[in-house]
Amino acid sequence: MTLLLGLLVSPAFAADPPDAAMIAASQAIAAAERSEPQGPAADLLVQARSRFGQASDLLQRRKYRDALKLADQARALAVQSSARSRLHQARAEVEDKTNRNAELRRQLEMGPGARP
């Protein structure tokens, strides 16, 4: 009886289910997937999915505090993945505009009617 009581008040079992954290993590992962991450951003998304899976397993075993921690980590990794993906896209856009500007400068330097 004492063992059962000890398990019931164990920190891993004492909290409420982390439904909000699981939903937030799931939404962050979905947003990261929509950003089509590449390179390091894709690696972060893989880590986020892994942590979310672990959190789901812990949720099933009613280890809510541990599940909450992993769900929060999954959300943070997914948000970071999205941010890195946006950064990569922004850098690519800046590079493209820089290249187009350089081409326009070359054309201007050649003068009117000149061909490249």
LUMKE-637023 format. One line per 10 residues: number of its first residue (from 1); their letters; for each residue y, z, x of C-alpha. Coordinates in nm, 2 decimals. Layout:
REM LUMKE-637023
NUM> A> Y/Z/X ~ ...;
REM end
This chain:
REM LUMKE-637023
1> MTLLLGLLVS> 0.00/0.00/0.00 ~ 0.24/0.09/0.28 ~ 0.17/-0.24/0.45 ~ 0.24/-0.43/0.13 ~ 0.57/-0.25/0.09 ~ 0.66/-0.32/0.45 ~ 0.60/-0.69/0.39 ~ 0.82/-0.69/0.08 ~ 1.12/-0.54/0.25 ~ 1.07/-0.75/0.57;
11> PAFAADPPDA> 1.39/-0.94/0.66 ~ 1.22/-1.27/0.63 ~ 1.13/-1.20/0.27 ~ 1.43/-1.00/0.15 ~ 1.69/-1.27/0.09 ~ 1.72/-1.51/-0.20 ~ 1.60/-1.87/-0.16 ~ 1.86/-2.07/0.03 ~ 1.88/-2.34/-0.23 ~ 2.25/-2.42/-0.16;
21> AMIAASQAIA> 2.18/-2.45/0.22 ~ 1.89/-2.67/0.16 ~ 2.09/-2.90/-0.07 ~ 2.38/-2.91/0.18 ~ 2.14/-3.00/0.46 ~ 1.97/-3.27/0.25 ~ 2.31/-3.42/0.16 ~ 2.43/-3.41/0.52 ~ 2.11/-3.58/0.63 ~ 2.15/-3.85/0.36;
31> AAERSEPQGP> 2.51/-3.91/0.48 ~ 2.40/-3.93/0.84 ~ 2.13/-4.19/0.74 ~ 2.39/-4.40/0.56 ~ 2.60/-4.41/0.88 ~ 2.32/-4.59/1.05 ~ 2.33/-4.39/1.37 ~ 2.23/-4.53/1.71 ~ 2.16/-4.37/2.05 ~ 2.24/-4.01/2.07;
41> AADLLVQARS> 2.35/-4.00/1.71 ~ 2.00/-4.12/1.60 ~ 1.85/-3.85/1.82 ~ 2.06/-3.58/1.64 ~ 1.94/-3.72/1.30 ~ 1.58/-3.69/1.41 ~ 1.64/-3.33/1.51 ~ 1.81/-3.26/1.18 ~ 1.51/-3.40/0.99 ~ 1.28/-3.19/1.19;
51> RFGQASDLLQ> 1.47/-2.87/1.13 ~ 1.49/-2.95/0.76 ~ 1.12/-3.00/0.75 ~ 1.06/-2.67/0.92 ~ 1.31/-2.50/0.67 ~ 1.11/-2.65/0.38 ~ 0.79/-2.51/0.52 ~ 0.95/-2.17/0.56 ~ 1.09/-2.19/0.21 ~ 0.74/-2.25/0.07;
61> RRKYRDALKL> 0.62/-1.94/0.26 ~ 0.91/-1.74/0.11 ~ 1.07/-1.67/0.45 ~ 1.41/-1.73/0.32 ~ 1.63/-1.60/0.60 ~ 1.45/-1.81/0.86 ~ 1.46/-2.11/0.62 ~ 1.84/-2.05/0.58 ~ 1.89/-2.05/0.95 ~ 1.70/-2.38/1.00;
71> ADQARALAVQ> 1.87/-2.54/0.70 ~ 2.21/-2.45/0.85 ~ 2.10/-2.60/1.18 ~ 1.97/-2.91/1.01 ~ 2.31/-2.96/0.83 ~ 2.50/-2.90/1.15 ~ 2.29/-3.16/1.34 ~ 2.33/-3.41/1.06 ~ 2.71/-3.36/1.05 ~ 2.72/-3.41/1.42;
81> SSARSRLHQA> 2.51/-3.72/1.39 ~ 2.75/-3.87/1.14 ~ 3.05/-3.78/1.36 ~ 2.90/-3.94/1.66 ~ 2.81/-4.25/1.46 ~ 3.17/-4.28/1.33 ~ 3.29/-4.23/1.69 ~ 3.06/-4.51/1.81 ~ 3.18/-4.74/1.53 ~ 3.54/-4.66/1.61;
91> RAEVEDKTNR> 3.50/-4.73/1.98 ~ 3.33/-5.06/1.90 ~ 3.62/-5.15/1.67 ~ 3.88/-5.06/1.94 ~ 3.69/-5.27/2.20 ~ 3.67/-5.57/1.96 ~ 4.05/-5.54/1.89 ~ 4.12/-5.50/2.26 ~ 3.92/-5.82/2.34 ~ 4.10/-6.01/2.06;
101> NAELRRQLEM> 4.44/-5.90/2.19 ~ 4.35/-6.01/2.54 ~ 4.25/-6.35/2.41 ~ 4.58/-6.38/2.22 ~ 4.77/-6.29/2.53 ~ 4.59/-6.56/2.73 ~ 4.68/-6.81/2.47 ~ 5.05/-6.70/2.47 ~ 5.06/-6.73/2.84 ~ 4.93/-7.08/2.83;
111> GPGARP> 5.22/-7.18/2.62 ~ 5.24/-7.39/2.30 ~ 5.01/-7.68/2.26 ~ 4.79/-7.56/2.55 ~ 4.42/-7.55/2.50 ~ 4.19/-7.29/2.63;
REM end
